[in-house]
């Protein structure tokens, strides 16, 4: 399918990265709740801390992508 003028470029749309941030946050919060409910295996702290470490990494990627998207929408409101 040919690209149209309305097809966003991969880094012009922050929705995919935003969904990834939400999924990682949800997984980290779920892991925290599970950790409080029952004893976990020895490898669990690696999973738990890994999820919380991924959150700022994805946010560091999402923030500039979202800022770029907002700037593009301010410059050309018809692109929305």
C-alpha positions, 0 to 999 in steps of 0.5 A: 500500500503506498504511503499517503500524506496522512500516514505518520512516519514511525517517529512522528506518532508517539502512540506506540511508544506510549502504549509500551510505557503503559504496559511496562508500568502495568507490569511493574506495578503487577510485579510489585503487588505479586511481591507483596502477596507471596514469597517469590523465587530467587530470580524474582528481584531481577525481574522486578528491578528490570521492569522498573529499570525499563520504565525510565528508559522507555520514558526517555524515548517517549518524551522527545517523540511526543514533543516532536509530534506536538510541535508538528501538530502545532505547526500544521493543525490540519495534519491531525 
